[in-house]
């Protein structure tokens, strides 16, 4: 699990989960985001409104989506 390797992270991280993900996926994402926040590595937590675990990555193709904007910001292309 990546939460067990926080000390290895050297860059900011965006954590994303879908609003329609299972409660366990949502819990794990929020827990990971909080651990990243505590370590100073969380850039953003993105919640995909109305999306599930498989639909959320598809939104990367839409530059206006929250996940795509977060990814572009990580690249300095906001």
C-alpha positions as CSV (number, residue, x, y, z in Angstrom):
1,X,0.0,0.0,0.0
2,X,1.4,3.4,-0.9
3,X,0.4,4.8,2.5
4,X,3.2,2.7,4.0
5,X,5.8,4.4,1.8
6,X,5.1,8.1,2.4
7,X,8.8,8.7,3.2
8,X,9.7,7.7,-0.3
9,X,7.6,10.4,-1.9
10,X,9.5,13.3,-3.3
11,X,6.8,15.1,-5.2
12,X,3.3,16.5,-4.6
13,X,0.5,14.0,-5.1
14,X,-3.1,14.4,-6.3
15,X,-5.5,11.8,-4.8
16,X,-8.8,11.2,-6.6
17,X,-11.8,9.0,-6.0
18,X,-15.3,8.8,-7.4
19,X,-18.4,9.8,-5.5
20,X,-19.9,6.5,-6.6
21,X,-16.9,4.5,-5.5
22,X,-17.5,1.9,-2.8
23,X,-17.3,3.2,0.7
24,X,-14.0,1.3,1.2
25,X,-12.4,3.0,-1.8
26,X,-13.5,6.3,-0.6
27,X,-12.2,5.7,2.9
28,X,-8.8,4.6,1.7
29,X,-8.5,7.6,-0.6
30,X,-9.4,10.0,2.2
31,X,-7.0,8.3,4.6
32,X,-4.2,8.4,2.1
33,X,-4.9,12.1,1.4
34,X,-4.8,12.9,5.1
35,X,-1.5,11.1,5.5
36,X,-0.1,13.0,2.5
37,X,-1.4,16.3,3.9
38,X,0.3,15.6,7.2
39,X,3.6,14.8,5.4
40,X,3.2,18.0,3.3
41,X,2.9,16.1,0.0
42,X,-0.8,16.4,-0.8
43,X,-1.4,18.8,-3.7
44,X,-5.2,18.2,-4.0
45,X,-8.0,15.8,-3.2
46,X,-10.4,15.4,-6.1
47,X,-13.8,13.8,-5.7
48,X,-15.4,12.9,-9.0
49,X,-19.1,13.9,-8.7
50,X,-21.3,11.2,-9.9
51,X,-18.4,9.0,-11.1
52,X,-17.1,5.6,-10.1
53,X,-13.6,4.1,-9.9
54,X,-13.5,3.3,-13.6
55,X,-15.2,6.5,-15.0
56,X,-13.0,9.0,-13.1
57,X,-9.8,8.4,-15.2
58,X,-11.7,9.0,-18.4
59,X,-12.2,12.6,-17.3
60,X,-8.5,13.2,-17.9
61,X,-9.5,13.7,-21.5
62,X,-11.6,16.7,-20.7
63,X,-9.3,19.6,-19.8
64,X,-12.1,21.3,-17.9
65,X,-12.6,18.3,-15.5
66,X,-11.4,18.6,-11.9
67,X,-8.9,15.7,-12.4
68,X,-7.5,17.1,-15.6
69,X,-7.1,20.5,-14.1
70,X,-5.3,19.0,-11.1
71,X,-3.0,17.0,-13.4
72,X,-2.2,20.1,-15.5
73,X,-1.5,22.1,-12.4
74,X,1.0,19.5,-11.3
75,X,2.8,20.0,-14.6
76,X,2.7,23.8,-14.3
77,X,0.3,24.1,-17.2
78,X,-2.7,25.5,-15.4
